Amino acid sequence: MDFPLTTPRQVKIGDAAAFAGTTPRAVRHYHAIGLLPEPERGGDGKRRYGHDDMIRLLWIRKMTDAGISLDDIRTSFDGTRTIDETLERLEETLAAQEAALRRRRAAVHQLREAGSPLGLLSPLVASRLRDLPSDTLRRSDLDSLLVSERIFGPLGAALQASVCIVLAADPGLRAEADRLDEAEEALDDTVDPHDPRVEEIAVRRCAFQKTLEQAIEAAGLEEAEEELFDLYDADLKGEEDVSMSAFEAIGKMPYDFSRARLRCMERAIELSAPDH
């Protein structure tokens, strides 16, 4: 006696998606990117999914839940890369993300602990300024330190913090710094680079820098700066290097210095040279 062959049961896209715990839209996307072969359509023109399709969908769902990208899933299916190799790559990626998350949590903790804008700076820089009264550190000081930290790294910004410390302690020095900044800002595009004021301000800037260095030495900050090198190695070893060269920074920051002001800066550097 002959028995009729049983036709394997097939389901529509909605049922297949629901079984795999995904959506019809996601299934259509898998078809579009070649991750899931397009099944045959029934007499009504609708897709029909069989056992193998469902198993493939379950694999895709499980692998995406584990964080494996669709591109990596495709390479696993087509034999370009084994699943073990894909998982190894994923584990490396997750380890990097975990390290980044730890840094972000540490940054949030630092911000909460500092309770002030100092929390925006690296611990090495912030630790040098925590003893300053809150009203002596200007927003411009913080801005300058943030830029320095980006260009020269935490160590460079921590060294620059010495300037903030002596300016906060000496109103006379702070006033002279303000006068110099104002004079340099006045060197706009209307001023010729050979204007006598350019040389005059450069000489004043050079003299002011020497005064600052003397104040830093008198305050005993040079010893603290030497200790920074050991602290840098101990506290920041293994931290992601987010600094860049001064050349890169100049190319990326929207500096709008006039030719006269740039010449003033160059001249101040020339005057500060040891052999000058």
C-alpha positions as CSV (number, residue, x, y, z in Angstrom):
1,M,0.0,0.0,0.0
2,D,1.4,3.4,-1.0
3,F,1.2,6.3,1.4
4,P,1.2,9.9,0.1
5,L,4.4,11.8,0.8
6,T,4.1,14.4,3.5
7,T,5.0,17.9,2.3
8,P,7.4,19.6,4.8
9,R,5.6,22.3,6.7
10,Q,6.5,25.8,5.8
11,V,5.5,29.1,7.4
12,K,5.1,32.7,6.4
13,I,7.6,35.4,7.3
14,G,5.6,36.7,10.3
15,D,5.6,33.2,11.9
16,A,9.3,32.7,11.1
17,A,10.2,36.0,12.6
18,A,8.2,35.5,15.7
19,F,9.7,32.0,16.2
20,A,13.2,33.4,16.0
21,G,12.4,36.3,18.2
22,T,12.9,39.0,15.6
23,T,10.8,41.0,13.2
24,P,9.7,40.6,9.6
25,R,11.6,43.8,8.7
26,A,14.8,42.3,10.1
27,V,14.3,39.1,8.2
28,R,13.8,41.1,4.9
29,H,17.0,43.0,5.8
30,Y,18.9,39.6,6.1
31,H,17.7,38.7,2.7
32,A,18.8,42.1,1.2
33,I,22.3,41.8,2.5
34,G,22.7,38.1,1.6
35,L,22.8,36.8,5.1
36,L,19.7,34.7,4.7
37,P,18.9,33.0,1.3
38,E,15.7,34.1,-0.2
39,P,13.2,31.2,0.2
40,E,10.8,30.0,-2.5
41,R,7.4,31.7,-2.6
42,G,4.1,29.8,-2.4
43,G,1.2,30.0,-4.8
44,D,0.1,33.2,-3.2
45,G,3.4,34.9,-3.9
46,K,4.4,34.9,-0.2
47,R,7.7,33.7,1.1
48,R,7.7,30.3,2.7
49,Y,10.2,29.4,5.4
50,G,11.2,25.8,6.1
51,H,13.3,24.0,8.8
52,D,16.7,25.1,7.5
53,D,15.6,28.7,7.2
54,M,14.4,28.7,10.8
55,I,17.6,27.2,12.1
56,R,19.6,29.9,10.2
57,L,17.4,32.6,11.7
58,L,18.0,31.2,15.2
59,W,21.8,31.3,14.6
60,I,21.6,34.9,13.4
61,R,19.5,35.9,16.4
62,K,21.8,34.2,18.9
63,M,24.9,35.7,17.3
64,T,23.5,39.2,17.1
65,D,22.5,38.9,20.7
66,A,26.1,38.1,21.5
67,G,27.2,41.4,19.8
68,I,28.5,39.8,16.6
69,S,28.1,42.1,13.6
70,L,26.1,41.1,10.6
71,D,29.2,41.3,8.4
72,D,31.0,38.9,10.8
73,I,28.1,36.5,10.8
74,R,28.1,36.5,7.0
75,T,31.8,35.6,7.0
76,S,31.2,32.8,9.5
77,F,28.4,31.4,7.3
78,D,30.3,31.6,4.0
79,G,33.4,30.0,5.4
80,T,35.7,33.0,5.1
81,R,36.2,32.9,8.8
82,T,35.3,30.3,11.4
83,I,32.9,31.0,14.2
84,D,35.8,30.6,16.7
85,E,37.8,33.3,14.9
86,T,34.8,35.6,14.8
87,L,34.3,35.1,18.5
88,E,37.9,35.8,19.2
89,R,37.7,39.1,17.3
90,L,34.5,39.9,19.2
91,E,36.1,39.2,22.6
92,E,39.0,41.5,21.7
93,T,36.5,44.2,20.7
94,L,34.5,43.8,23.9
95,A,37.7,44.0,26.0
96,A,38.6,47.3,24.3
97,Q,35.0,48.6,24.9
98,E,35.2,47.4,28.6
99,A,38.5,49.4,29.0
100,A,36.9,52.5,27.5
101,L,33.9,52.1,29.8
102,R,36.2,51.9,32.8
103,R,37.8,55.1,31.7
104,R,34.4,56.8,31.3
105,R,33.3,55.7,34.7
106,A,36.5,56.9,36.2
107,A,36.0,60.3,34.5
108,V,32.4,60.5,35.9
109,H,33.7,59.6,39.4
110,Q,36.3,62.3,39.1
111,L,33.8,64.9,38.1
112,R,31.5,64.0,41.0
113,E,34.4,63.9,43.5
114,A,35.9,67.2,42.4
115,G,32.5,68.9,42.5
116,S,34.0,71.6,40.3
117,P,35.2,72.2,36.7
118,L,38.5,70.8,37.8
119,G,37.0,67.4,37.3
120,L,37.2,68.0,33.6
121,L,41.0,67.8,33.8
122,S,43.0,64.7,34.3
123,P,43.7,63.7,37.9
124,L,47.4,64.7,37.5
125,V,46.5,68.2,36.6
126,A,43.5,68.6,38.9
127,S,45.5,67.5,41.9
128,R,47.9,70.4,41.5
129,L,45.0,72.9,41.6
130,R,42.7,71.5,44.3
131,D,44.2,73.7,47.0
132,L,43.5,76.9,45.1
133,P,40.5,78.9,46.3
134,S,37.6,78.4,43.8
135,D,37.4,82.1,42.9
136,T,41.1,82.3,41.9
137,L,40.9,79.9,39.0
138,R,39.4,81.6,36.1
139,R,37.4,80.0,33.3
140,S,40.2,81.2,30.9
141,D,42.7,79.2,33.1
142,L,40.6,76.1,32.8
143,D,40.2,76.6,29.0
144,S,44.0,77.0,28.6
145,L,44.7,73.9,30.6
146,L,42.2,71.8,28.6
147,V,43.8,72.9,25.4
148,S,47.3,72.2,26.8
149,E,46.2,68.8,28.0
150,R,44.9,68.0,24.5
151,I,48.1,69.1,22.8
152,F,50.8,68.2,25.3
153,G,49.1,65.5,27.4
154,P,48.4,65.5,31.1
155,L,52.1,66.1,32.0
156,G,52.4,69.2,29.9
157,A,49.2,70.6,31.4
158,A,50.3,69.8,34.9
159,L,53.5,71.7,34.3
160,Q,51.5,74.7,33.0
161,A,49.4,74.5,36.2
162,S,52.4,76.2,37.9
163,V,51.6,79.3,36.0
164,C,47.9,79.3,37.3
165,I,49.2,78.8,40.8
166,V,51.6,81.8,40.8
167,L,49.0,84.0,39.1
168,A,46.4,83.1,41.6
169,A,48.8,84.0,44.5
170,D,50.1,87.3,43.0
171,P,47.5,89.9,42.0
172,G,50.2,92.0,40.5
173,L,51.3,89.3,38.2
174,R,47.7,88.5,37.2
175,A,47.1,92.1,36.4
176,E,50.3,92.3,34.2
177,A,49.2,89.0,32.5
178,D,45.8,90.6,31.7
179,R,47.4,93.8,30.3
180,L,49.7,91.7,28.1
181,D,46.8,89.6,26.8
182,E,44.8,92.7,26.0
183,A,47.8,94.3,24.2
184,E,48.3,91.1,22.1
185,E,44.6,90.9,21.3
186,A,44.8,94.5,20.0
187,L,47.3,93.3,17.3
188,D,44.5,92.7,14.9
189,D,44.4,92.6,11.1
190,T,44.8,96.4,10.9
191,V,48.2,96.3,12.4
192,D,51.3,95.8,10.2
193,P,53.6,93.0,11.4
194,H,56.5,95.5,11.3
195,D,54.6,98.0,13.5
196,P,56.8,99.0,16.5
197,R,54.1,97.8,18.9
198,V,54.8,94.3,17.8
199,E,58.4,94.4,19.0
200,E,57.4,96.3,22.2
201,I,54.8,93.7,23.2
202,A,57.2,90.9,22.4
203,V,59.8,92.4,24.7
204,R,57.2,92.7,27.4
205,R,56.0,89.1,27.0
206,C,59.6,87.8,27.2
207,A,60.2,89.8,30.4
208,F,57.0,88.6,31.9
209,Q,57.8,85.0,31.1
210,K,61.1,85.4,33.0
211,T,59.3,86.9,35.9
212,L,56.9,84.0,35.9
213,E,59.8,81.5,36.0
214,Q,61.3,83.3,38.9
215,A,58.0,83.3,40.8
216,I,57.6,79.5,40.1
217,E,61.1,78.9,41.5
218,A,60.5,81.1,44.5
219,A,57.3,79.3,45.3
220,G,59.1,76.0,45.3
221,L,57.0,74.7,42.4
222,E,60.0,73.4,40.5
223,E,60.4,70.5,42.9
224,A,56.7,69.7,42.5
225,E,57.2,69.7,38.8
226,E,60.0,67.2,39.1
227,E,57.8,64.9,41.1
228,L,55.2,65.0,38.3
229,F,57.4,62.8,36.1
230,D,57.2,60.0,38.6
231,L,53.5,60.5,39.2
232,Y,52.9,60.5,35.5
233,D,54.5,57.1,35.1
234,A,52.7,55.7,38.1
235,D,49.2,57.1,37.6
236,L,48.8,57.4,33.9
237,K,50.8,54.4,32.6
238,G,48.6,52.6,30.1
239,E,46.1,55.4,29.7
240,E,45.0,56.2,26.2
241,D,47.2,58.9,24.6
242,V,44.8,61.6,23.4
243,S,47.5,64.3,22.9
244,M,48.6,65.6,19.5
245,S,51.4,67.6,18.2
246,A,51.3,71.4,18.4
247,F,51.4,71.4,14.6
248,E,48.4,69.2,14.4
249,A,46.6,71.3,17.0
250,I,47.2,74.6,15.1
251,G,45.8,73.0,12.0
252,K,42.6,71.8,13.7
253,M,41.9,74.7,16.2
254,P,40.1,77.7,14.8
255,Y,43.0,80.1,15.5
256,D,42.4,83.6,14.2
257,F,45.7,85.2,15.0
258,S,46.6,88.1,12.8
259,R,49.9,88.3,11.1
260,A,51.0,91.0,13.5
261,R,50.1,88.8,16.5
262,L,51.8,85.7,15.0
263,R,55.0,87.8,14.5
264,C,54.8,89.0,18.1
265,M,54.6,85.4,19.3
266,E,57.6,84.5,17.1
267,R,59.6,87.4,18.3
268,A,58.9,86.6,21.9
269,I,60.2,83.1,21.4
270,E,63.3,84.5,19.6
271,L,64.0,86.9,22.5
272,S,63.6,84.0,25.0
273,A,66.3,81.9,23.3
274,P,69.2,81.2,25.6
275,D,71.8,82.6,23.2
276,H,69.9,85.8,22.6
